Amino acid sequence: MIQWPRGVHLCGDPDWDFLLGLDLDILSLDVYTNAEVFGSYAKGIGRFLDRKVVLAWGIVPTNSEPFQQEDLLSLEARLVGLWEALGRRGVDLELILDRGLLSPATCCLANQDVEATVERAFETLVRLSAKLRVRYGLSP
C-alpha cells in the first residue's frame, strides 16, 4: 500500500470525474493540451480542491514545436483564461491559487535538441510563476 502523500501525473485525457474523486494528495496534469476538457469538470475540480489537496497546472509545453509557438503572455492568457472560466462555473479562485502549483505540461525528453527545450520550459515556468504572483498579489 502506498503511504502518504499520494499523487498522479497524467499527460493524457482520462475520466476526470473518476480521477478527481480518488484519494490523492496531488494531481499533476497537462492543462496546456487538456484545458478545454478539464475545465468542463468544474464541480469535480471544486470538490477536489475543497479536500485541501494540490493541483499542479502543467501549462508550459516541453515539446519543441508547441514551446516555440508560445511566449510568457500567451501561456499566462491560457492559464488565467482557464481559471476565470472555472471561476464562472463556481470554483473559488482563492482555492485554485492557494492549492495550486505550476508545472511543465509533459515530461518530454524526446526532442531533437535533447534537454534544451525542457530547460527553457523550466525557465519559462519560473518567470510565469513570478508574473502570476504579481498579478494576484501573492508573496514570492
N, C-alpha and C positions, 0 to 999 in steps of 0.2 A: 504494500500500500504506500502511496506517495504521501509524504508528510507535507506540512505547510511550508512555505506558500506554494500554491499550485497555479500554473499558468499554461497558456496555449498561444502559439503564434500561427496564424494562417495567412497564406498569400492568396488563397482561393476564395470561393464564394459558397460557403456551406449553408446549412439550415441555421440561420442566425438565431431564430427563436430557441431552438434546441441548445445551441452553444451558449447563448446569454443566460439560459436557465441552469447551466451546470454550476457546480460548487467550485468556482475558480476564484483566485485572488487577483489574477491579472490576465487580461485578454489583449493580445497584440494582433493587429490586423493591417492588411494592405488597404487603407482607406483611399489611397491615390487611385487605385483601379476600381474599387468596390463602393465608392461613396454613395452613389445613387441608390444601389440596392440596400446597403447597410442603413442608410438614412431612412428607409421606409419602415424600419423596425424600431421606431421611436419609443413605443411603450416598453419593449423588451430592454432597450438601452437604458431607459429611465429606471426600470426595476433593477437592472444590473448595477448601475451607479449608486442607487439607494442602499445597496448592501455594503457600501464602503470598500469597494474594490478599485482596481486600477484598470483604465482603458488606455492602451498605447496606440496612438493615432499614427499609423505608418503613412506619412504623407510625402516623403521625399523619395522619388524613384532612384533605384541604384542601377537599373539597366541603362546603358549608354544612350540609346535613342530617345527614350522619354525624358531622361535627365537633361539632355541638350535642348529639348523643346520648352523647358521650364526656367523660371527665374524666381527670385525671392518673392516678388509681388504676386506672381501667378500662383505659387504654392500657398501663400497667405490667403489669397482670394478663394482658392479651392476649399481650404480648411475652414475659414471663417464662414464661407457660404454654407457649408455643411452644418456647422454649429448653429448658425442662425436658423436654418431650416429645422433642425431638431428643436430649437427653442420655440419656434412657432407651433411645433407639434407637442409641446408640453415638457420637454427635457430641460431641466434647470441649468442655465449656462454656468452658474457657480459650481455645480457638481461636475460639469464637464471640465472646468478649469482646475478645480481642486483635486480631482481624481484622475487627471489625465497626464500622460507623458507623450512626448513626440518621439517618433522612431522612423527609421528608414521603412519604406513601403515593403521591401522584399529583402531577402538575404542573398542577392545575386553576386556571384563571383565568376560568372561565365562571360564577362565582357572581353572583347579583344584587347582592351588596354589593361587587362587583369584587374588590379585593385585601384587604379587611378580614379575611375568614376565613383567607386564606392567611397574613397577618401574624400572626394569633392562633395559627395552627397552628405557625409557626416559633417563637413564644414558648413554646408548649407543648412543642415539641421540645427546647428548651434546658432547660426545667425537668425534663423526663423524663430527659434525659441526666444532669443533676446528681443526680437521685434514684437512678438506676441505678448511678452511680459510687459513691455512698454505700453502697448495698445490697451491691455486690460488692467494696468496698474498693479502688476504683481511684483513681488520682490525678486531680485536676481538670485 
